[in-house]
């Protein structure tokens, strides 16, 4: 039994020492994924495309808001001069327009969030592909991102990945 424990301890120490020697030969890189996502030229293109895609709807929503505001002002200004029927009709119209606007705004937010997530997913795929191709080309054994407390400039490959993305 004592021999078995000594054998296990010796095996564990041998493995640990072997892993330490082997770790000295590993090439490690660290990537700041958030910086890459923020500064990638593809991110700016996606932002501009989304803005262009959703700008007309946003303008319609703003126009609806202005219309409702004008109707509210008209009601406040002219209510005393209007008949009770006209006041109720205008109030109903304003209420319907507010409901429609609220529904349209919610749909707009959902649609823009959905499209933003699609574009973010595309960008993340591009970034992962750039990291993977750089890692293979420069023979990295391990590339880390996120959760890294400290890394020296020697292992930070963020700029290299950004350059790769700039050429795509």
Secondary structure, 3 states (H helix, E strand, C coil): CHHHHHHHHHHHHHHHHHHHHHHCCCCEEEECHHHHHHHCHHHHHHHHHHHHHHHHHHHHHHHHHHHHHHHHHHHHHHCCCCCHHHHHHHHHHHHHHHHHHHHHHHHHHHHHHHHHHHHHHHHHHHHHHHHHHHHHHCCCCEEEECCCCCCCCCCECHHHHHHHHHHC
